[in-house]
Every structure is written in structure tokens, then in C-alpha cells.
């Protein structure tokens, strides 16, 4: 046992705010919003380290020919097989010998894999290294969750067909991917020159490139280092209260943004598409066609939601210098009785987009303790519990007429400072709506 030497992971052999300075002292209950970079998902929000450059993702549509689409599918398939083999090797090493196989140990076997399996010579070496890195990050996340929760935390899983949708070139600016001079085509190693639609100019220095499959469409996501573009300084501050129905967002100024409810409005079409899919024989051509139509509907809903979030976040960032929101446990709320509304609203995505745009523009986004924000009177501070269906009421202590969500937004804004409201910023203790 002690001399166990783990085998080479051969694919196909085994199973298939930032806390920005606020200008005022923060209350102890304030939790800062951070901007995170999540693993190898290049489309996620990327961090600003406060220096002279930030990392920004640019996503473009690819239009491969049929042979190129087959090559892209083949690259995904080979990457998926390598991922599963690397995962299997780690599992077997620990199960049989109690040994841990690390990232560098698996990475050293990649040249041997390319020599013994000729099909892997058509895949860039750094793409294969990134696959091993993804496996390593999956285990790092697993051990972190085990340590945090003290129990089961979701062991890394094998990737089935259709469950591995991207591959990454970690040094796209140097090798593997090259944007051609006419800006209408991009050269991808192992695929060739692929037509691309640059709907907006690419900025900065390219660091990584991720080729992604979304339904029947292909995209490429460039992560670039760009200089931040701070907006003119603004001393205006706003508190926002997130909701699901009928308002997505209510501000401390009394402005109300109606919730678009894209999923709810498309439910009838989704149900019809799901019924058509359930009637088809699994694996048949008609089944695959119905499955693509259903996926297309879901993708449209996701695109509509993201477009709404981007436009609303841009509007807030352009106007306000400080934006304060509740630091909600969105993951927990997504498992509660209001789960459908929370997921349809997409709060987590909106806050992530808002934080990213604010960081680039030099604005501040703060998250504060959400407890009792809708129960406290913003004028006198009297706390009185009321059922959620009560939206407008009169404070029992001071007699002020209140709207529940506007009052909550004012309380959210007030919790960002321990000093008297308005010190250093153009804040008003009362909303115009009151």
C-alpha cells in the first residue's frame, strides 16, 4: 500500500467591496459586497484589484461551418473524457491506497497521453492543462465546503454527454487563439478560422479565451485587461429593496421598478414544449428536436433577464455614487416557498452585475444586514411586525403613512452609516414618497 503509484489518467479508459471607502464609518453589521472570479468560468464577473487595470469579459457569437462545429464538439468530448479520467484516477487512488493525487502530478502525464492517444494531438496542450485545473478546483471547492459545513458537501461528479460545455485557452493573448486583422474571423487552434461577430469593439489586452456551447449556438468569451473608466464623482446615495412581485426593485427615493417576470410569462409555452418533449421517444430525432426547442425557450428567458439586469444596473450606476442593498441569503431563499419568484427575479445575477459595473465606474456598492428593515419605521424607529400582504400602513407610534418597501429601502440606506444620516453625502432622512 505504501508504495502505491497512481496510474496515468488516460481518457476513455475509466468512466465515460470589494468594500470601497464610504467616506463615513461603517456600522458593525455592514457586510461588504465583494467581486469574485469563479474558477474557470470566464463569463462570470471578474475582480478589480484596485490597481490601474481591471479584467473584463467580452462575449461574442461564433458562426462555425458544419465541419468546424464537428471539430468543436470533438474537442469538448475529448476534454470531457479527460476530466472524467482525471476524476476517476483521484477517486481510485484514495479508495484503494488512501493516496491523494494532486494537480501537478496529473499534469505531468499529459505529454504521455498525447503520445499514446493521437486524437489528443489536435487539442491544444494548455486546454488539456485547464481541464486538469478544473478537476483540481472541483476538489478544492469540495474540501472547502466539507470544512465549512462539517458534513456532506457534494462530491465532484463525472460529466455526462452534454454536461461539459466549454474549453479554455489560458494564454489566448500569446497562443491558441488569434483574432484576425479584419476582425471578422478568429483563429482557434485545432478548429481553424471561424467567423465571429464583434458586436462591440474588443478592448485591452487579451488574457484568456473560453469557447462555449449554449444550445445550438457557439460563443467565445475573451477576458481582457482594460483600464477602468471612472464616471464623474457623485455624492448621491440610494438604498434599494429587492422584490419579486409586483416590483423587482424599490428605491429609498420612492421609485418603483416593475418586475418583468420573464419566466412566469413564458410558463404556458414552456409547459406546451415540455409536453411535446415527453411524448417523443427518447433518443429519436423528434425527441432531440423537441429538446432543442425547449432549451431555446429557456435560453431566451435567460437572455431577457440578463438584458434587464444590465440596463437597470447601468441606470443606477450612472446616477448614484453609493448604492446600498440588503445582504440577503439568496441561496437559502431559493429553497423556500418563494423560490420560483426569487429565481425568476435573478437577484444574485443582478447584484453581481451591479457590483461589477460599480467597480469599473468607481462607484460603491454595499450590502447591509437585512433584519427588520421592513418592520422598523424610518422616521421614529418603532418596530412593529405586520404580515407580508400589508404593503401600506400608518406607523402606530408617530402616525406617519408608510409604504412597506419604500420604508425598507430607507432603512437599508440608513444602516450603511453609524454617524447621523446625511454626513458627508447628500442624503435625505425622508423619501419624497412620504
TIKE-642313 format. One record per residue (C-alpha): x, z, y. Coordinates in steps of 0.2 Angstrom, whole numbers, plus 2048, in hexadecimal, padded with zeros to 3 digits. Layout:
N
(site (X, Z, Y))
...
***
This chain:
434
(site (800, 800, 800))
(site (80E, 805, 80C))
(site (816, 7F4, 80A))
(site (806, 7EA, 80E))
(site (80A, 7D9, 817))
(site (7FA, 7D2, 81E))
(site (7F7, 7C0, 81A))
(site (7F7, 7B1, 826))
(site (7E6, 7AF, 82E))
(site (7E2, 79D, 828))
(site (7D2, 796, 82F))
(site (7C6, 790, 822))
(site (7CD, 79C, 814))
(site (7C3, 7AB, 819))
(site (7B1, 7AD, 81E))
(site (7AB, 79E, 826))
(site (7AE, 7F7, 8E4))
(site (7B7, 7F3, 8E1))
(site (7B2, 801, 8EC))
(site (7B6, 7FA, 8FD))
(site (7B9, 806, 90C))
(site (7A8, 80A, 913))
(site (7AE, 810, 924))
(site (7A5, 821, 920))
(site (7A8, 82E, 913))
(site (79F, 82B, 903))
(site (793, 838, 8FB))
(site (799, 83F, 8EA))
(site (78B, 836, 8E1))
(site (790, 825, 8E7))
(site (796, 81A, 8D8))
(site (7A0, 80B, 8DE))
(site (79C, 7FA, 8D8))
(site (7AB, 7F1, 8D0))
(site (7AE, 7DF, 8CD))
(site (7B3, 7DC, 8BB))
(site (7BB, 7CE, 8B1))
(site (7B4, 7CE, 8A0))
(site (7C0, 7C8, 892))
(site (7C1, 7B5, 890))
(site (7B0, 7B1, 898))
(site (7B7, 7A7, 8A6))
(site (7A5, 7A4, 8AD))
(site (7A3, 7B7, 8B1))
(site (7A7, 7BF, 8C2))
(site (7BA, 7C0, 8C4))
(site (7C3, 7CE, 8CE))
(site (7CA, 7CF, 8DF))
(site (7D9, 7DA, 8DF))
(site (7D8, 7DC, 8F2))
(site (7E7, 7D1, 8F5))
(site (7E9, 7C0, 8FD))
(site (7E0, 7B6, 8EF))
(site (7D1, 7B8, 8E4))
(site (7CC, 7B0, 8D4))
(site (7BD, 7A5, 8D4))
(site (7B4, 79B, 8C7))
(site (7AE, 789, 8C9))
(site (7A3, 782, 8BC))
(site (7A0, 76F, 8BA))
(site (796, 764, 8AE))
(site (7A0, 759, 8A2))
(site (799, 748, 89B))
(site (7A3, 745, 88B))
(site (7A0, 735, 881))
(site (799, 737, 86F))
(site (7AB, 737, 867))
(site (7B1, 744, 874))
(site (7A2, 74F, 871))
(site (7A6, 74E, 85E))
(site (7B8, 753, 863))
(site (7B2, 762, 86E))
(site (7A6, 768, 85F))
(site (7B5, 766, 853))
(site (7C0, 771, 85F))
(site (7B3, 77E, 860))
(site (7B1, 77E, 84D))
(site (7C3, 780, 84A))
(site (7C4, 78E, 857))
(site (7B6, 797, 84F))
(site (7BE, 796, 83E))
(site (7CE, 79D, 845))
(site (7C4, 7AB, 84D))
(site (7BB, 7AF, 83C))
(site (7CC, 7AE, 833))
(site (7D5, 7BA, 83F))
(site (7C6, 7C6, 83E))
(site (7C6, 7C6, 82B))
(site (7D9, 7C9, 82A))
(site (7D7, 7D8, 835))
(site (7C8, 7DF, 82B))
(site (7D1, 7DC, 81A))
(site (7E2, 7E4, 820))
(site (7D9, 7F4, 825))
(site (7CD, 7F4, 816))
(site (7DA, 7F1, 809))
(site (7EA, 7F9, 810))
(site (7E4, 803, 81F))
(site (7F0, 7F8, 82A))
(site (7EC, 7F2, 83C))
(site (7F0, 7E0, 83F))
(site (7F3, 7DD, 852))
(site (7F2, 7CF, 85E))
(site (805, 7CA, 85E))
(site (806, 7CB, 84B))
(site (7F8, 7BE, 849))
(site (7FE, 7B4, 857))
(site (80F, 7B1, 84E))
(site (806, 7A8, 840))
(site (7FE, 79B, 84B))
(site (80D, 78E, 849))
(site (80C, 790, 836))
(site (7F9, 78D, 836))
(site (7FC, 77D, 841))
(site (809, 777, 834))
(site (7FE, 77A, 825))
(site (7ED, 775, 82C))
(site (7F0, 764, 835))
(site (7DF, 764, 83D))
(site (7E5, 772, 848))
(site (7F2, 767, 850))
(site (7E5, 75F, 85A))
(site (7E1, 770, 862))
(site (7EC, 776, 870))
(site (7F7, 785, 86B))
(site (7F1, 790, 87A))
(site (7DF, 78D, 875))
(site (7E3, 794, 864))
(site (7EC, 7A3, 86C))
(site (7DD, 7A6, 877))
(site (7D2, 7A7, 867))
(site (7DD, 7B5, 860))
(site (7DD, 7BE, 871))
(site (7C9, 7BD, 870))
(site (7CA, 7C6, 85F))
(site (7D6, 7D3, 866))
(site (7CB, 7D6, 874))
(site (7BC, 7D8, 869))
(site (7C5, 7E6, 860))
(site (7CA, 7EE, 870))
(site (7B8, 7EE, 876))
(site (7B3, 7F5, 865))
(site (7BF, 804, 865))
(site (7BB, 807, 877))
(site (7A9, 809, 873))
(site (7AC, 814, 864))
(site (7B7, 81F, 86E))
(site (7A9, 820, 87C))
(site (79A, 822, 871))
(site (7A2, 82C, 863))
(site (799, 821, 855))
(site (794, 810, 851))
(site (798, 803, 85F))
(site (795, 7F2, 857))
(site (7A3, 7EB, 84C))
(site (7AA, 7DA, 851))
(site (7A0, 7CD, 848))
(site (7A4, 7BC, 840))
(site (79E, 7AD, 84A))
(site (791, 7A2, 842))
(site (78F, 78F, 846))
(site (788, 78E, 857))
(site (78E, 79F, 85C))
(site (79F, 79A, 863))
(site (79C, 790, 872))
(site (7AD, 78F, 87C))
(site (7BF, 78D, 87B))
(site (7CC, 791, 889))
(site (7DC, 78A, 890))
(site (7E5, 799, 897))
(site (7F2, 78F, 8A1))
(site (7E7, 780, 8A6))
(site (7F0, 77E, 8B7))
(site (800, 77B, 8AD))
(site (7FB, 773, 89C))
(site (7EC, 76E, 892))
(site (7E0, 769, 8A0))
(site (7E3, 75D, 8AE))
(site (7D7, 758, 8BB))
(site (7DA, 745, 8BE))
(site (7DD, 73E, 8D0))
(site (7CC, 736, 8D2))
(site (7C4, 747, 8CF))
(site (7B8, 73E, 8C4))
(site (7C0, 741, 8B3))
(site (7CA, 750, 8AB))
(site (7D6, 74F, 89E))
(site (7D4, 75C, 890))
(site (7E1, 75D, 882))
(site (7DB, 757, 871))
(site (7CB, 74F, 879))
(site (7D1, 743, 886))
(site (7CB, 73D, 897))
(site (7BA, 744, 89A))
(site (7AE, 740, 8A8))
(site (7AA, 74F, 8B3))
(site (79F, 751, 8C2))
(site (7A7, 75B, 8D0))
(site (797, 760, 8D9))
(site (7A2, 76B, 8E5))
(site (7B4, 76A, 8E9))
(site (7C0, 773, 8DE))
(site (7CA, 780, 8E8))
(site (7DB, 789, 8E6))
(site (7E7, 789, 8D7))
(site (7E0, 787, 8C6))
(site (7E4, 796, 8BA))
(site (7D9, 793, 8AB))
(site (7CC, 787, 8A4))
(site (7BE, 78B, 898))
(site (7B4, 77D, 88F))
(site (7A3, 783, 88C))
(site (794, 77C, 882))
(site (783, 781, 888))
(site (775, 779, 87E))
(site (778, 766, 87D))
(site (783, 767, 88D))
(site (796, 76A, 890))
(site (79D, 772, 89F))
(site (7AF, 777, 8A4))
(site (7B2, 787, 8AE))
(site (7C2, 787, 8B9))
(site (7C8, 798, 8BE))
(site (7D3, 796, 8CE))
(site (7DC, 7A1, 8DA))
(site (7D5, 79E, 8EB))
(site (7D7, 7A6, 8FC))
(site (7C9, 7B2, 901))
(site (7BD, 7AC, 90F))
(site (7B8, 7BB, 918))
(site (7A8, 7BA, 923))
(site (7A8, 7C1, 935))
(site (7A7, 7D4, 935))
(site (795, 7DB, 934))
(site (790, 7ED, 937))
(site (77F, 7EB, 930))
(site (77B, 7F4, 920))
(site (76C, 7F2, 915))
(site (765, 7FC, 906))
(site (75D, 7F2, 8F8))
(site (750, 7F8, 8EB))
(site (74F, 7EC, 8DB))
(site (73F, 7E9, 8D3))
(site (736, 7DE, 8C6))
(site (724, 7DB, 8CC))
(site (71E, 7D6, 8D8))
(site (72F, 7D8, 8E2))
(site (740, 7D4, 8DC))
(site (748, 7DD, 8EB))
(site (742, 7E8, 8F9))
(site (74E, 7EC, 908))
(site (74F, 7FB, 913))
(site (74A, 7F0, 921))
(site (739, 7ED, 919))
(site (73D, 7DB, 913))
(site (735, 7D7, 902))
(site (73B, 7C9, 8F6))
(site (72F, 7C4, 8E9))
(site (734, 7C4, 8D7))
(site (735, 7B2, 8D1))
(site (731, 7B7, 8BE))
(site (738, 7A7, 8B7))
(site (737, 7AD, 8A5))
(site (725, 7B3, 8A7))
(site (71F, 7A3, 8AF))
(site (727, 799, 8A1))
(site (720, 7A4, 893))
(site (712, 798, 88E))
(site (71E, 789, 88C))
(site (72B, 794, 882))
(site (71D, 79A, 876))
(site (717, 788, 873))
(site (729, 782, 870))
(site (72C, 791, 864))
(site (71D, 78D, 85A))
(site (722, 77B, 859))
(site (733, 781, 853))
(site (72C, 78D, 846))
(site (722, 77E, 83E))
(site (731, 774, 83B))
(site (73B, 774, 82B))
(site (74B, 77E, 82E))
(site (75A, 772, 82F))
(site (750, 762, 831))
(site (753, 756, 83F))
(site (742, 75B, 847))
(site (747, 76D, 846))
(site (757, 76A, 84F))
(site (74E, 760, 85C))
(site (741, 76E, 85F))
(site (74F, 77B, 860))
(site (758, 771, 86D))
(site (748, 770, 877))
(site (745, 782, 876))
(site (757, 786, 87B))
(site (755, 77A, 88A))
(site (746, 784, 890))
(site (750, 794, 88F))
(site (75F, 78C, 898))
(site (754, 786, 8A6))
(site (74D, 798, 8A9))
(site (75F, 79E, 8A9))
(site (764, 791, 8B6))
(site (755, 795, 8C1))
(site (759, 7A7, 8C1))
(site (76B, 7A5, 8C5))
(site (767, 799, 8D3))
(site (75B, 7A6, 8DB))
(site (768, 7B4, 8D9))
(site (776, 7AA, 8E1))
(site (76B, 7A5, 8F0))
(site (764, 7B6, 8F3))
(site (776, 7BE, 8F1))
(site (77D, 7B2, 8FE))
(site (76F, 7B6, 90A))
(site (773, 7C8, 909))
(site (785, 7C6, 90A))
(site (785, 7BB, 919))
(site (77A, 7C7, 923))
(site (780, 7D9, 91E))
(site (791, 7E1, 91E))
(site (78C, 7EF, 912))
(site (77F, 7ED, 904))
(site (77A, 7FD, 8FB))
(site (770, 7FD, 8EA))
(site (76C, 808, 8DC))
(site (779, 80A, 8CE))
(site (76C, 808, 8C1))
(site (76E, 809, 8AE))
(site (769, 7F7, 8AC))
(site (76E, 7F7, 899))
(site (763, 806, 896))
(site (754, 7FF, 8A0))
(site (755, 7EF, 896))
(site (751, 7F9, 887))
(site (742, 802, 88E))
(site (730, 7FD, 890))
(site (734, 7F3, 8A0))
(site (741, 7E9, 896))
(site (739, 7D8, 898))
(site (737, 7DA, 8AB))
(site (749, 7E0, 8AD))
(site (750, 7D2, 8A3))
(site (746, 7C5, 8AC))
(site (74C, 7CC, 8BD))
(site (75E, 7CB, 8B7))
(site (764, 7DA, 8C2))
(site (775, 7DB, 8BA))
(site (779, 7C9, 8BD))
(site (772, 7CA, 8CF))
(site (77D, 7DA, 8D3))
(site (78C, 7D1, 8CB))
(site (78A, 7C2, 8D6))
(site (787, 7CC, 8E5))
(site (797, 7D6, 8E3))
(site (7A1, 7C7, 8E0))
(site (79A, 7BE, 8F0))
(site (79D, 7CE, 8FA))
(site (7AF, 7D0, 8F4))
(site (7B3, 7BE, 8F9))
(site (7AA, 7C0, 90A))
(site (7B2, 7D1, 90E))
(site (7A2, 7DA, 90D))
(site (79E, 7EB, 904))
(site (792, 7EE, 8F5))
(site (78F, 800, 8F0))
(site (785, 807, 8E2))
(site (77D, 819, 8E4))
(site (775, 825, 8D9))
(site (763, 81F, 8D6))
(site (75B, 830, 8D2))
(site (74B, 834, 8DC))
(site (74D, 826, 8E9))
(site (73B, 821, 8E7))
(site (735, 833, 8E8))
(site (73E, 83A, 8F7))
(site (736, 837, 909))
(site (744, 82E, 913))
(site (73D, 837, 923))
(site (73C, 849, 91E))
(site (744, 849, 90C))
(site (735, 851, 904))
(site (734, 84C, 8F1))
(site (724, 849, 8E9))
(site (722, 840, 8D8))
(site (715, 832, 8D7))
(site (710, 826, 8C9))
(site (718, 815, 8CA))
(site (708, 80C, 8CE))
(site (707, 815, 8DF))
(site (710, 809, 8EB))
(site (70A, 80F, 8FC))
(site (707, 821, 900))
(site (708, 82E, 90E))
(site (716, 83C, 90D))
(site (70D, 84C, 90A))
(site (719, 856, 915))
(site (71C, 84C, 925))
(site (70D, 840, 923))
(site (717, 830, 925))
(site (710, 820, 91D))
(site (71C, 819, 910))
(site (71E, 80A, 905))
(site (726, 810, 8F5))
(site (733, 803, 8F3))
(site (738, 802, 906))
(site (73A, 815, 906))
(site (745, 814, 8F6))
(site (750, 806, 8FF))
(site (752, 812, 90E))
(site (757, 820, 903))
(site (763, 815, 8FA))
(site (76C, 810, 90A))
(site (76C, 822, 910))
(site (775, 828, 900))
(site (785, 81E, 904))
(site (78A, 82A, 911))
(site (78B, 83D, 912))
(site (78D, 83D, 925))
(site (77E, 83A, 930))
(site (775, 82A, 92E))
(site (77B, 81C, 93A))
(site (78D, 823, 93D))
(site (799, 814, 93F))
(site (78B, 807, 93A))
(site (77C, 800, 942))
(site (770, 809, 937))
(site (75E, 80F, 93A))
(site (756, 81E, 932))
(site (745, 816, 932))
(site (740, 805, 92B))
(site (737, 7F9, 937))
(site (72A, 7F9, 929))
(site (726, 80B, 92C))
***
